[in-house]
């Protein structure tokens, strides 16, 4: 804990740096917005979001200015361009003549994560979409395949491989288990393999496996939701929405329906 030794001197230094940084951000705010607008003109969505993140941060003290409104309008345009509905993210930012700081912070958080990870839809869904409970979703679903205790033991084994050994170990283990797997276990293994492919950035292989899961167990809300998210990575917004609407129709509890409605709100 060496920093304790410098005591007050460090605090003063940090305060000075903080003040200087704040002034620099305010000075560069118009530049950040201009960078975002130029990146958007160049059809570079990732660079647009990265610059917008800076513009939104730097414009927080200028809530009623045209600059902030222009930045939010540009964010709306980026989301609309990929078939997303921007309203759940940006509609509450401006309230009367003022700004909702919490809504603005949320938009800034999105632009930061979306620019860092290079994806829009995935980060939208990650904002506040609840996780869907597999047991609750599919355990008693009509026409659901029956899982034996042995099947569950295997899926748990693969799940532990995810946690402790990573996606490559999962792929190896799945290939070992597939030849002798029951129909239900095969579907679950394909779903786990799809997740491993996705972690390895092999989105085409993940999509194929998620599609196979839906084909093999079409009554599963979870499989359809996974497939929808995978389809979004390929810009297939209409197909993704169709599977989510189907999943909503298959949902059996208020919790399931509410979760899917939160996902569907992002679709234009």
Long-range contacts (C-beta under 8 A, 24 or more apart in sequence): 25-54, 25-57, 25-58, 26-58, 26-61, 28-54, 28-58, 29-54, 29-55, 29-58, 29-59, 29-62, 29-67, 30-67, 32-58, 33-59, 33-67, 33-70, 33-71, 33-74, 36-71, 36-74, 37-70, 37-74, 40-74, 40-77, 40-78, 45-78, 45-81, 45-82, 45-120, 46-115, 46-118, 47-115, 48-74, 48-78, 49-78, 49-111, 49-114, 49-115, 49-120, 50-111, 50-115, 52-78, 52-111, 52-115, 53-108, 53-111, 53-112, 53-115, 56-104, 56-107, 56-108, 56-111, 57-108, 60-101, 60-104, 63-98, 63-99, 63-104, 64-97, 64-98, 64-99, 68-99, 69-94, 72-107, 75-107, 75-111, 78-120, 79-120, 79-124, 80-268, 82-120, 82-121, 82-235, 82-237, 83-235, 83-237, 83-238, 83-267, 83-268, 84-120, 84-121, 84-124, 84-237, 84-266, 84-267, 84-268, 85-265, 85-266, 85-267, 85-268, 88-265, 88-266, 89-124, 89-127, 119-233, 121-229, 121-232, 121-233, 121-266, 122-229, 122-232, 122-233, 124-266, 125-229, 125-232, 125-263, 125-266, 128-262, 129-259, 129-262, 129-263, 130-255, 130-258, 130-259, 130-262, 132-221, 132-222, 132-225, 132-256, 132-259, 132-260, 133-255, 134-222, 136-253, 136-255, 136-256, 137-220, 137-221, 137-222, 137-251, 137-256, 138-217, 138-219, 138-220, 138-221, 138-222, 140-252, 141-219, 141-220, 141-221, 141-250, 141-252, 142-219, 143-217, 143-218, 143-219, 144-217, 144-219, 144-220, 145-183, 145-184, 145-187, 145-216, 145-217, 146-184, 147-184, 147-185, 147-188, 148-182, 148-184, 151-181, 151-182, 151-184, 151-185, 151-188, 154-181, 154-185, 154-188, 154-189, 155-185, 155-188, 155-189, 155-192, 158-189, 158-192, 159-192, 162-192, 162-195, 162-196, 166-199, 167-195, 167-196, 167-197, 167-199, 167-200, 168-196, 168-200, 170-195, 170-196, 171-196, 171-197, 171-200, 183-216, 184-217, 186-216, 187-212, 187-213, 187-216, 187-217, 187-223, 190-216, 191-222, 191-223, 191-226, 194-226, 194-230, 198-230, 203-230, 203-233, 203-234, 206-230, 207-231, 207-233, 207-234, 214-243, 219-250, 220-250, 221-247, 221-250, 221-251, 221-256, 221-260, 224-250, 225-260, 225-263, 228-263, 237-267, 241-267
